[in-house]
Amino acid sequence: MTKDPADILTQSELSICRLKILGYTAKEIARFASVAPRTVEAHIQNSRTKLRARNSVHLATILLVSGAIKVTIEELTNTYLDNWA
């Protein structure tokens, strides 16, 4: 049985991957999450490694298809963080 990606990744990795899927840059995510951009990039790379994703698109597909991350069409229109800050 394959493990659920939500059980493999940390909450921080899932949160950062979710924001990346929504289209935000590492710099934008870092500002909202109060971390360094390199930390954001490290979380994304660690997520790719843990899930054996070939690239960022593959990572996003794994997370979305598995249900580990859910997004709405409203969030994809980049209104999510505009109201979050």
Secondary structure, 3 states (H helix, E strand, C coil): CCCCHHHHCCHHHHHHHHHHHCCCCHHHHHHHHCCCHHHHHHHHHHHHHHHCCCCHHHHHHHHHHHCCCCCCHHHHCCCHHHHHC
